[in-house]
Amino acid sequence: MTVISPDKTALDLERANQHLANANASEIVAWAVETFGDGLVMSSSFGIQAAVMLHLVTEIKPDIPVIWVDTGYLPRETYLFAESLRQRLNLNLQIYQSPMSPARMEALYGKLWEQEDVAALNRYDAIRKVEPMQRALRELGATAWLAGLRANQTQHRSNLRPVEQQGDYYKVFPILDWSSKDVYEYLTAHDLPYHPYFDLGYTTVGDWHSSRPVTADDDHERDTRFHGLKQECGLHLPERDGESESLDSSLL
């Protein structure tokens, strides 16, 4: 496989995506490891299907830094699930949290998730998720970020390519074209667990106050997040002016 220079200024996104057009998930991860070296990190929310990306990537680069943004509002089961995967896969887990405690945030702004207002939810996400993630990327010296986004999850994600640029970082999506069937087959083949909430009817899970099981009335699995007001938390959205409108969209 031809290697593209790790020099960020020399990385041609068009060429990179053409190069990876027929690559499978493992090949995309291997390309990212070879291209970005020690500048490569990955993120995990330890959600329903988190074990897929964690296993896929650590099979190729066992010591890759795994950034976990702990909002302080995750379900107990998520913390236990994360710990079980940390031990099983020997993860190089890097946990980041907001410098503003949940108690202080609630004192200053109230329970933002109860306001059922997009602006309030965006403030919550900026405080509890986006700032810690950006700090993690800076402190770990990241140049590229592996994430387990899939094209069929939101409208924004359906427009992504295997390699993109977001702000100062490259984003690499090894399982972008995977279906739910592909995810299930990978988990089964490697005897990997789902998040415990899967058995309770959840298809996606985040903070305890902004996730719920899927129902027959839901048009899309992401309708079960953020009271159906939006589908992205902001971590995977462009940061440049004029490109963040989808942060406010419930049709992502």
C-alpha positions as CSV (number, residue, x, y, z in Angstrom):
1,M,0.0,0.0,0.0
2,T,1.4,3.4,-1.0
3,V,2.1,5.6,2.0
4,I,1.2,9.2,2.0
5,S,3.5,11.6,3.8
6,P,2.7,12.2,7.5
7,D,3.5,15.9,6.9
8,K,0.1,17.5,7.4
9,T,0.8,20.2,4.8
10,A,1.5,17.5,2.2
11,L,-1.5,15.3,2.8
12,D,-3.8,15.4,-0.3
13,L,-7.2,14.4,0.9
14,E,-8.5,13.7,-2.6
15,R,-5.6,11.4,-3.3
16,A,-5.8,9.8,0.2
17,N,-9.5,9.0,-0.3
18,Q,-9.0,7.6,-3.8
19,H,-6.2,5.5,-2.4
20,L,-8.5,4.1,0.3
21,A,-11.6,3.7,-1.9
22,N,-11.4,-0.1,-1.9
23,A,-9.6,-0.6,1.4
24,N,-11.2,-2.6,4.2
25,A,-11.4,-1.4,7.8
26,S,-8.2,-3.0,8.9
27,E,-6.3,-1.6,5.9
28,I,-7.6,1.9,6.6
29,V,-6.4,1.6,10.2
30,A,-3.0,0.2,9.1
31,W,-2.7,3.1,6.6
32,A,-3.5,5.6,9.3
33,V,-0.9,4.1,11.7
34,E,1.8,4.2,9.0
35,T,0.9,7.7,7.8
36,F,0.5,9.5,11.1
37,G,2.6,7.4,13.5
38,D,2.7,8.7,17.1
39,G,0.3,11.5,16.1
40,L,-2.6,9.0,15.7
41,V,-5.1,8.7,18.5
42,M,-8.6,7.2,18.7
43,S,-11.7,8.1,20.7
44,S,-14.4,6.0,22.3
45,S,-17.6,6.9,24.1
46,F,-17.9,3.2,25.3
47,G,-21.3,3.1,23.7
48,I,-23.4,0.2,22.4
49,Q,-20.9,-1.0,19.8
50,A,-17.7,0.5,21.2
51,A,-15.9,-2.9,21.3
52,V,-15.7,-3.1,17.5
53,M,-13.4,-0.1,17.0
54,L,-11.4,-0.7,20.2
55,H,-10.7,-4.3,19.1
56,L,-10.1,-3.4,15.4
57,V,-7.6,-0.7,16.1
58,T,-5.7,-2.3,19.0
59,E,-5.2,-5.4,17.0
60,I,-3.0,-3.2,14.8
61,K,-1.7,-0.6,17.2
62,P,-2.1,-2.0,20.8
63,D,-0.7,1.1,22.6
64,I,-2.7,3.7,20.7
65,P,-4.0,6.4,23.1
66,V,-7.8,5.9,23.5
67,I,-9.4,9.2,24.5
68,W,-12.6,8.9,26.6
69,V,-14.4,12.1,27.4
70,D,-16.2,11.4,30.7
71,T,-19.0,13.9,31.1
72,G,-19.7,12.9,34.7
73,Y,-23.3,12.0,33.7
74,L,-22.8,8.5,32.1
75,P,-24.8,5.6,33.3
76,R,-23.2,3.3,35.9
77,E,-23.3,0.5,33.3
78,T,-21.1,2.6,31.0
79,Y,-18.4,3.0,33.6
80,L,-18.4,-0.8,34.3
81,F,-18.5,-1.6,30.5
82,A,-15.5,0.7,29.9
83,E,-13.5,-0.9,32.7
84,S,-14.2,-4.4,31.5
85,L,-13.0,-3.4,28.0
86,R,-10.0,-1.6,29.4
87,Q,-8.9,-4.7,31.1
88,R,-9.7,-7.2,28.4
89,L,-8.0,-5.2,25.6
90,N,-5.3,-3.6,27.7
91,L,-6.3,-0.2,26.6
92,N,-4.0,2.8,26.8
93,L,-7.0,4.8,28.2
94,Q,-6.7,8.6,28.4
95,I,-9.7,10.0,30.4
96,Y,-10.6,13.6,30.1
97,Q,-13.2,15.7,31.9
98,S,-14.4,19.3,31.9
99,P,-12.7,21.5,34.4
100,M,-16.2,22.6,35.4
101,S,-17.7,20.1,37.8
102,P,-21.3,18.9,37.2
103,A,-22.3,20.6,40.4
104,R,-20.8,23.9,39.4
105,M,-22.3,23.8,35.9
106,E,-25.8,23.1,37.3
107,A,-25.4,25.9,39.8
108,L,-24.5,28.4,37.1
109,Y,-26.7,27.3,34.2
110,G,-29.2,24.9,35.7
111,K,-29.8,21.4,34.4
112,L,-29.2,22.3,30.8
113,W,-30.6,19.0,29.4
114,E,-34.0,19.7,31.1
115,Q,-34.5,22.9,29.1
116,E,-35.2,21.0,25.9
117,D,-33.6,23.9,24.0
118,V,-31.0,23.4,21.3
119,A,-28.9,26.3,22.6
120,A,-28.9,24.9,26.1
121,L,-27.9,21.4,24.8
122,N,-25.1,23.0,22.7
123,R,-23.8,24.8,25.8
124,Y,-23.9,21.5,27.7
125,D,-22.0,19.7,24.9
126,A,-19.4,22.5,24.6
127,I,-18.7,22.4,28.3
128,R,-18.8,18.6,29.0
129,K,-17.6,17.2,25.7
130,V,-16.0,19.5,23.1
131,E,-13.6,21.4,25.4
132,P,-12.2,18.2,27.0
133,M,-11.8,16.5,23.6
134,Q,-10.0,19.5,22.2
135,R,-7.7,19.6,25.2
136,A,-7.0,15.9,24.9
137,L,-6.0,16.2,21.3
138,R,-3.6,19.1,22.1
139,E,-2.0,17.5,25.1
140,L,-1.5,14.2,23.4
141,G,0.1,15.9,20.4
142,A,-2.5,14.4,18.0
143,T,-2.4,15.1,14.3
144,A,-5.1,12.5,13.4
145,W,-8.0,10.9,15.1
146,L,-9.6,7.5,14.4
147,A,-13.4,7.4,15.1
148,G,-16.1,4.8,14.6
149,L,-18.6,6.9,12.8
150,R,-20.8,5.1,10.3
151,A,-22.5,6.7,7.3
152,N,-26.0,5.4,8.1
153,Q,-26.1,7.1,11.5
154,T,-26.8,10.7,10.6
155,Q,-27.1,13.0,7.6
156,H,-23.8,14.7,8.4
157,R,-22.0,11.3,8.6
158,S,-23.5,10.1,5.3
159,N,-21.5,12.8,3.5
160,L,-18.1,11.9,5.1
161,R,-15.3,10.1,3.3
162,P,-12.8,7.7,4.9
163,V,-10.4,10.6,5.6
164,E,-11.5,14.2,6.3
165,Q,-10.0,17.2,8.0
166,Q,-11.7,18.9,11.0
167,G,-10.0,22.0,12.2
168,D,-6.4,21.3,12.8
169,Y,-6.8,17.5,12.8
170,Y,-7.3,14.7,10.3
171,K,-10.2,12.3,11.0
172,V,-10.1,8.7,9.8
173,F,-13.3,6.6,9.7
174,P,-12.4,2.9,9.2
175,I,-16.0,1.5,9.5
176,L,-17.8,4.3,7.7
177,D,-19.4,2.0,5.2
178,W,-20.4,-0.7,7.7
179,S,-24.0,-1.8,8.2
180,S,-25.5,-2.9,11.5
181,K,-25.1,-6.5,10.2
182,D,-21.3,-5.9,9.7
183,V,-21.1,-4.7,13.2
184,Y,-23.0,-7.7,14.6
185,E,-20.9,-10.1,12.6
186,Y,-17.6,-8.6,13.8
187,L,-18.7,-8.7,17.4
188,T,-19.8,-12.3,17.1
189,A,-16.6,-13.4,15.2
190,H,-14.4,-11.9,18.0
191,D,-16.7,-12.8,20.9
192,L,-17.0,-9.1,21.9
193,P,-19.8,-7.6,24.1
194,Y,-22.4,-5.0,23.4
195,H,-23.0,-2.3,26.0
196,P,-25.5,-3.8,28.6
197,Y,-28.1,-1.2,27.6
198,F,-28.5,-3.0,24.2
199,D,-30.6,-5.6,26.0
200,L,-32.8,-2.8,27.3
201,G,-33.7,-1.6,23.8
202,Y,-31.1,1.1,23.3
203,T,-29.4,1.3,19.9
204,T,-27.3,4.3,21.0
205,V,-26.4,5.5,24.5
206,G,-24.7,8.6,25.9
207,D,-25.5,10.5,29.1
208,W,-28.2,9.0,31.4
209,H,-30.4,12.0,31.0
210,S,-30.3,12.3,27.2
211,S,-30.6,8.7,26.0
212,R,-33.6,6.4,25.9
213,P,-34.6,3.1,24.3
214,V,-35.8,3.1,20.7
215,T,-39.6,2.9,20.2
216,A,-41.9,2.1,17.3
217,D,-42.5,5.8,16.8
218,D,-38.8,6.7,16.1
219,D,-37.9,7.3,12.5
220,H,-34.2,6.9,13.2
221,E,-32.1,5.5,16.1
222,R,-30.5,8.9,16.8
223,D,-34.0,10.3,17.6
224,T,-33.5,8.6,21.0
225,R,-30.7,11.1,21.8
226,F,-30.9,14.7,23.0
227,H,-34.8,14.6,23.3
228,G,-34.8,14.3,19.5
229,L,-33.8,17.9,19.1
230,K,-30.5,17.1,17.5
231,Q,-28.4,14.1,16.6
232,E,-24.8,15.2,17.0
233,C,-23.0,16.3,20.2
234,G,-20.5,18.5,18.4
235,L,-17.4,16.3,18.7
236,H,-17.6,15.3,15.0
237,L,-18.8,18.5,13.4
238,P,-16.7,21.0,11.5
239,E,-15.5,24.0,13.5
240,R,-15.1,26.6,10.8
241,D,-17.6,29.4,10.4
242,G,-20.6,28.5,8.3
243,E,-20.1,24.8,8.7
244,S,-21.7,24.1,12.0
245,E,-25.4,24.6,11.1
246,S,-25.9,20.9,11.4
247,L,-25.3,21.2,15.2
248,D,-28.8,22.6,15.4
249,S,-30.4,20.1,13.1
250,S,-32.7,17.3,14.2
251,L,-32.5,15.9,10.7
252,L,-28.8,14.9,10.7
